[in-house]
Amino acid sequence: MTGAKDDLPSRPHLSPLNSQSHKRLLVVVNASGRQASSVIRVASAVGYRVRAQLRNVRKNAQLSAELAALNDVELVEGSLEDTDFVDNVLFLGADLAFINTTPYGWTDESVTGKRLADAALRHGVGFYIYSGLTDHATHREHPLPSLPLWKTKFDVEEYIRSIGIPAAFPYVGCYHNNFSSRPYPLWQLTPIPDGSFEWRTPFPEDVGIPFIDTEHDMGAAVIQILKDGPRKWAGKRIALAFEILTPLEACEHFSRGLGRPVRYVNSPLEIKIPIPDGYRAQLEGIVTTLCDNKGEYFRPSMECPNTARRLWPGWRGLEEYAREVWPLEEKQNGANWAEGLSGIVTPAEELEQGLEFAA
């Protein structure tokens, strides 16, 4: 007598949907940066293969080891100024790309950005996500002086549009972890002996600043853009910021998160430490365009924050960041006020790597 299982029709042999043959390959450059590392973590978690480029794996050994341990993540060491590496290695077999270039003093970010786009197009990359920013001089109704490091990104965006590769352009808001008790321009929260903090900054008290927790939220939003694909997002600029807060509101959020007073003080730009080449002009441009002239952070046509919130409803706000993350990052960085705190800390970038910060 034939068993019940034998009576069933035979089934074709099917490979698992998450097999290597079905996993799309995502190329990510500057993998040690906050944007890129966030994208890599989420991409690995949801089933992409990732080729993650680093200039020097040993320079950030802790983060490199973390990324290399993720499922289906391959770290590749190479310079984005090496034409052979970019043209023949980086995008080989790639389906998708997330590109956030950074302005190091020895590189030309415009040349690098255009070279990457050309190589991706030649290799048939199907969807190219380029992290951009605006050029205020091109705003039709209210043009303002360009921010040098933002203008370069906008010029590269225009080039990408001209070559015909399917692409989308997320514009990223100000990082939560711009804030530091160390003397970084614009963003220092200065500890006061009574246990409070002061944020002395030229940002006007009545102008909203778009914020994003890059490590927590960037990856999830970008992966959703990739999943939606070019049919929905090709050619679009996307404002990636989840809260818009005035400096007074940001201080209130920080104060609630820390359980300490945080006071806003409108103050001229202060540069207390050596800064990388070219960054002084960027800082002075921020003061002129965003502070003195109250220029819009994003392009006027870009909606914020609802677009970002629809992409990723699980975003983390500034108050939650101040409560759960900032004290631990401060402890990692040796801040005296954070002595006695304990917990898992996140890797902290130095200022040179922090040039990827949007402002």
C-alpha positions as CSV (number, residue, x, y, z in Angstrom):
1,M,0.0,0.0,0.0
2,T,1.4,3.4,-0.9
3,G,1.9,5.9,1.9
4,A,0.2,9.3,1.9
5,K,3.5,11.1,1.2
6,D,4.1,9.0,-1.9
7,D,0.7,10.0,-3.3
8,L,1.7,13.7,-3.3
9,P,2.9,15.2,-6.6
10,S,6.6,15.6,-6.8
11,R,8.0,19.1,-6.0
12,P,10.6,20.8,-8.1
13,H,14.0,21.4,-6.4
14,L,14.1,25.0,-5.2
15,S,17.1,26.7,-3.7
16,P,16.3,28.7,-0.5
17,L,15.4,32.3,-1.3
18,N,18.2,33.5,0.9
19,S,20.8,31.5,-0.9
20,Q,23.9,33.2,-2.2
21,S,22.6,33.1,-5.7
22,H,19.6,35.2,-4.8
23,K,21.4,37.7,-2.5
24,R,22.1,41.0,-4.2
25,L,25.5,42.5,-3.8
26,L,25.7,46.0,-2.3
27,V,28.9,48.1,-2.5
28,V,29.5,50.6,0.3
29,V,32.5,52.9,0.4
30,N,34.2,54.5,3.3
31,A,32.9,51.8,5.5
32,S,34.3,53.2,8.8
33,G,32.1,56.3,8.5
34,R,28.9,56.6,10.5
35,Q,26.6,56.6,7.5
36,A,28.3,53.7,5.8
37,S,28.7,51.5,8.8
38,S,25.0,51.9,9.7
39,V,24.0,50.8,6.2
40,I,26.4,47.8,6.3
41,R,24.9,46.6,9.6
42,V,21.3,46.7,8.4
43,A,22.1,45.3,5.0
44,S,23.8,42.3,6.5
45,A,21.0,41.8,9.0
46,V,18.3,41.7,6.3
47,G,20.1,39.4,3.8
48,Y,22.3,41.4,1.4
49,R,25.8,40.6,0.5
50,V,28.0,43.6,1.2
51,R,31.4,44.6,-0.3
52,A,32.7,47.3,2.1
53,Q,35.6,49.5,1.1
54,L,38.1,50.8,3.5
55,R,41.2,52.8,2.8
56,N,43.1,51.1,5.7
57,V,41.6,48.2,7.7
58,R,44.1,48.7,10.5
59,K,43.3,52.4,11.1
60,N,40.0,51.5,12.8
61,A,40.7,48.0,13.8
62,Q,37.8,47.7,16.3
63,L,35.1,48.8,13.8
64,S,36.8,46.8,11.0
65,A,36.7,43.6,13.1
66,E,33.0,44.2,14.0
67,L,32.0,44.7,10.3
68,A,34.1,41.7,9.1
69,A,32.3,39.5,11.6
70,L,28.8,40.3,10.1
71,N,27.1,37.8,7.8
72,D,28.0,38.2,4.1
73,V,30.2,41.3,4.6
74,E,33.5,41.4,2.7
75,L,36.0,44.1,3.7
76,V,38.1,45.3,0.8
77,E,41.1,47.5,1.3
78,G,41.8,50.1,-1.4
79,S,42.0,53.7,-2.2
80,L,39.2,55.5,-4.0
81,E,41.9,57.5,-5.8
82,D,43.3,54.2,-7.3
83,T,41.7,54.2,-10.7
84,D,42.4,50.5,-11.3
85,F,40.8,49.5,-8.0
86,V,37.7,51.6,-8.6
87,D,37.4,50.7,-12.3
88,N,38.1,47.0,-12.1
89,V,37.6,45.7,-8.6
90,L,35.2,47.7,-6.5
91,F,31.9,47.3,-8.4
92,L,32.6,43.9,-10.1
93,G,29.4,41.9,-10.0
94,A,27.6,44.6,-7.9
95,D,23.8,45.1,-8.1
96,L,23.5,48.1,-5.8
97,A,25.7,50.9,-4.3
98,F,25.6,53.3,-1.3
99,I,28.2,56.1,-1.7
100,N,29.1,58.7,0.8
101,T,32.4,60.3,-0.1
102,T,34.4,62.4,2.4
103,P,36.7,65.4,1.8
104,Y,40.1,64.5,3.0
105,G,42.9,67.0,2.4
106,W,44.8,64.9,-0.1
107,T,41.8,64.1,-2.3
108,D,39.5,65.8,-4.8
109,E,36.0,64.8,-3.7
110,S,34.5,65.9,-7.0
111,V,36.9,63.7,-9.0
112,T,36.4,60.8,-6.7
113,G,32.6,61.1,-6.8
114,K,32.5,61.2,-10.6
115,R,35.0,58.4,-11.0
116,L,32.8,56.1,-8.7
117,A,29.7,56.9,-10.6
118,D,31.3,56.2,-14.0
119,A,32.7,52.8,-12.7
120,A,29.3,51.8,-11.3
121,L,27.6,52.6,-14.6
122,R,30.1,50.5,-16.6
123,H,29.6,47.6,-14.3
124,G,25.8,47.8,-14.6
125,V,24.9,48.7,-11.0
126,G,21.1,48.8,-11.0
127,F,20.5,51.4,-8.2
128,Y,23.0,53.9,-7.0
129,I,22.4,55.7,-3.7
130,Y,24.5,58.9,-3.4
131,S,24.5,60.8,-0.1
132,G,24.4,64.4,-1.2
133,L,23.8,67.9,0.1
134,T,22.6,71.1,-1.4
135,D,24.4,74.1,-3.0
136,H,22.6,77.2,-1.7
137,A,23.8,79.3,-4.6
138,T,21.5,77.2,-6.8
139,H,18.3,77.9,-4.8
140,R,16.2,79.9,-7.2
141,E,14.1,82.1,-4.9
142,H,16.7,82.7,-2.2
143,P,20.2,82.0,-3.4
144,L,22.9,82.3,-0.7
145,P,26.7,81.7,-0.6
146,S,27.7,78.0,-1.2
147,L,29.1,75.9,1.6
148,P,32.3,74.6,0.0
149,L,32.0,70.9,1.1
150,W,28.3,70.8,0.3
151,K,28.8,72.4,-3.2
152,T,31.2,69.6,-4.1
153,K,28.5,67.0,-3.3
154,F,25.9,68.8,-5.2
155,D,28.2,69.1,-8.3
156,V,28.7,65.3,-8.1
157,E,25.0,64.7,-7.8
158,E,24.4,66.8,-11.0
159,Y,27.0,64.7,-12.8
160,I,25.4,61.5,-11.7
161,R,22.1,62.7,-13.1
162,S,23.8,63.5,-16.4
163,I,25.2,60.0,-17.0
164,G,21.9,58.1,-16.7
165,I,22.6,55.6,-13.9
166,P,19.4,54.9,-11.8
167,A,20.1,56.9,-8.7
168,A,18.6,58.5,-5.6
169,F,20.0,61.2,-3.4
170,P,19.4,61.2,0.4
171,Y,20.4,64.4,2.1
172,V,21.3,63.7,5.7
173,G,20.5,66.0,8.6
174,C,22.8,66.9,11.5
175,Y,24.1,63.9,13.4
176,H,23.1,63.5,17.0
177,N,26.7,62.6,17.8
178,N,28.0,65.9,16.5
179,F,27.4,67.0,20.1
180,S,30.5,66.5,22.3
181,S,31.9,68.0,25.5
182,R,35.2,68.2,23.6
183,P,35.9,71.6,22.0
184,Y,34.5,70.8,18.5
185,P,33.3,73.9,16.6
186,L,29.5,74.6,16.6
187,W,28.5,71.6,18.7
188,Q,30.4,71.6,22.0
189,L,28.2,71.1,25.1
190,T,30.4,72.6,27.7
191,P,30.2,71.0,31.2
192,I,29.6,73.6,34.0
193,P,30.9,73.0,37.5
194,D,27.3,72.9,38.8
195,G,26.6,69.8,36.7
196,S,24.8,71.6,33.9
197,F,25.9,72.1,30.3
198,E,26.0,75.1,27.9
199,W,25.7,74.9,24.1
200,R,27.4,78.1,22.8
201,T,26.7,78.2,19.1
202,P,25.9,80.7,16.3
203,F,22.8,78.7,15.3
204,P,19.8,81.1,15.6
205,E,17.4,80.3,18.4
206,D,14.3,80.5,16.1
207,V,15.5,78.3,13.2
208,G,14.9,74.6,13.2
209,I,17.8,72.2,12.7
210,P,17.1,68.8,11.1
211,F,18.5,65.9,13.2
212,I,19.2,62.2,12.6
213,D,20.7,59.5,14.8
214,T,22.9,58.2,12.0
215,E,24.1,55.0,13.5
216,H,20.6,54.0,14.7
217,D,18.5,55.2,11.7
218,M,20.5,55.8,8.6
219,G,20.9,52.2,7.6
220,A,17.2,51.3,8.1
221,A,16.1,54.2,5.9
222,V,18.6,53.5,3.1
223,I,17.8,49.9,3.0
224,Q,14.1,50.7,2.6
225,I,15.0,53.0,-0.3
226,L,16.9,50.1,-1.9
227,K,14.0,47.8,-1.3
228,D,11.5,50.2,-2.9
229,G,13.9,50.5,-5.8
230,P,14.4,53.0,-8.6
231,R,10.8,52.8,-9.8
232,K,9.9,54.8,-6.7
233,W,13.0,56.8,-5.9
234,A,15.1,57.2,-9.1
235,G,16.0,60.9,-9.4
236,K,14.5,61.8,-6.1
237,R,16.1,63.9,-3.3
238,I,15.2,62.5,0.1
239,A,15.5,64.5,3.4
240,L,16.8,62.0,6.0
241,A,16.1,63.7,9.3
242,F,13.6,62.6,11.8
243,E,13.2,65.7,14.0
244,I,13.4,69.4,13.3
245,L,14.4,71.3,16.5
246,T,15.4,74.8,17.2
247,P,18.5,75.1,19.4
248,L,16.2,75.9,22.4
249,E,14.2,72.8,21.7
250,A,17.3,70.7,21.2
251,C,18.6,71.8,24.6
252,E,15.2,70.9,26.2
253,H,15.4,67.4,24.7
254,F,19.0,67.0,25.8
255,S,18.1,68.2,29.3
256,R,15.3,65.8,29.7
257,G,17.5,62.9,28.4
258,L,20.4,63.7,30.7
259,G,18.4,64.8,33.7
260,R,20.6,68.0,33.9
261,P,20.1,71.6,32.8
262,V,21.3,72.3,29.2
263,R,21.3,75.9,28.3
264,Y,21.5,77.5,24.8
265,V,23.7,80.5,24.4
266,N,23.8,82.3,21.1
267,S,27.5,82.9,20.5
268,P,30.0,83.6,17.7
269,L,31.8,80.7,16.1
270,E,34.7,79.5,18.3
271,I,37.5,77.4,16.9
272,K,39.6,76.2,19.8
273,I,41.4,73.3,18.3
274,P,43.4,72.5,15.1
275,I,41.0,71.6,12.3
276,P,41.6,69.8,9.0
277,D,42.4,71.6,5.8
278,G,39.5,73.3,4.2
279,Y,37.2,72.9,7.2
280,R,37.6,76.5,8.4
281,A,36.0,77.8,5.1
282,Q,33.1,75.3,5.6
283,L,32.5,76.5,9.2
284,E,32.6,80.2,8.1
285,G,30.2,79.3,5.3
286,I,27.8,77.7,7.8
287,V,27.8,80.8,9.9
288,T,27.1,83.1,6.9
289,T,24.6,80.9,5.1
290,L,22.7,79.0,7.8
291,C,23.1,81.3,10.8
292,D,23.4,84.9,9.6
293,N,21.1,84.5,6.6
294,K,19.0,81.7,8.1
295,G,19.2,79.6,4.9
296,E,17.3,76.4,4.6
297,Y,19.2,73.3,5.4
298,F,17.7,71.2,2.6
299,R,16.5,72.4,-0.8
300,P,13.1,74.2,-0.6
301,S,11.2,71.4,-2.3
302,M,12.3,68.7,0.1
303,E,9.8,67.6,2.7
304,C,11.0,66.9,6.2
305,P,10.6,65.0,8.5
306,N,7.6,62.9,7.4
307,T,9.3,61.4,4.4
308,A,12.1,60.0,6.6
309,R,9.6,58.8,9.3
310,R,7.6,56.9,6.6
311,L,10.8,55.1,5.5
312,W,11.7,54.2,9.1
313,P,9.1,54.5,11.8
314,G,11.5,53.2,14.5
315,W,13.7,56.3,14.6
316,R,15.5,57.4,17.7
317,G,15.0,61.1,18.8
318,L,17.5,63.4,20.4
319,E,16.1,63.0,23.9
320,E,16.4,59.2,23.8
321,Y,19.9,59.5,22.3
322,A,20.9,61.9,25.1
323,R,19.6,59.5,27.7
324,E,20.9,56.2,26.4
325,V,23.9,56.8,24.2
326,W,25.6,60.2,24.6
327,P,26.8,59.6,28.2
328,L,28.4,56.3,27.1
329,E,30.1,57.9,24.1
330,E,31.4,60.6,26.3
331,K,32.8,58.0,28.8
332,Q,34.5,56.3,25.8
333,N,36.1,59.6,24.9
334,G,37.4,60.1,28.4
335,A,35.1,63.0,29.5
336,N,35.6,63.8,33.2
337,W,31.9,64.5,33.7
338,A,31.0,61.0,32.7
339,E,33.2,59.3,35.3
340,G,31.4,56.5,37.0
341,L,29.1,55.7,34.1
342,S,29.2,52.2,32.7
343,G,27.7,50.2,29.8
344,I,28.3,49.2,26.3
345,V,29.9,52.1,24.3
346,T,29.7,52.8,20.6
347,P,32.9,53.6,18.6
348,A,33.7,57.3,18.5
349,E,35.1,58.9,15.4
350,E,37.8,61.6,15.5
351,L,37.2,65.0,13.9
352,E,38.9,64.2,10.7
353,Q,36.5,61.3,10.1
354,G,33.8,63.6,11.4
355,L,34.1,65.7,8.2
356,E,31.3,63.5,6.9
357,F,29.1,65.4,9.3
358,A,26.5,67.3,7.4
359,A,27.2,70.5,9.3
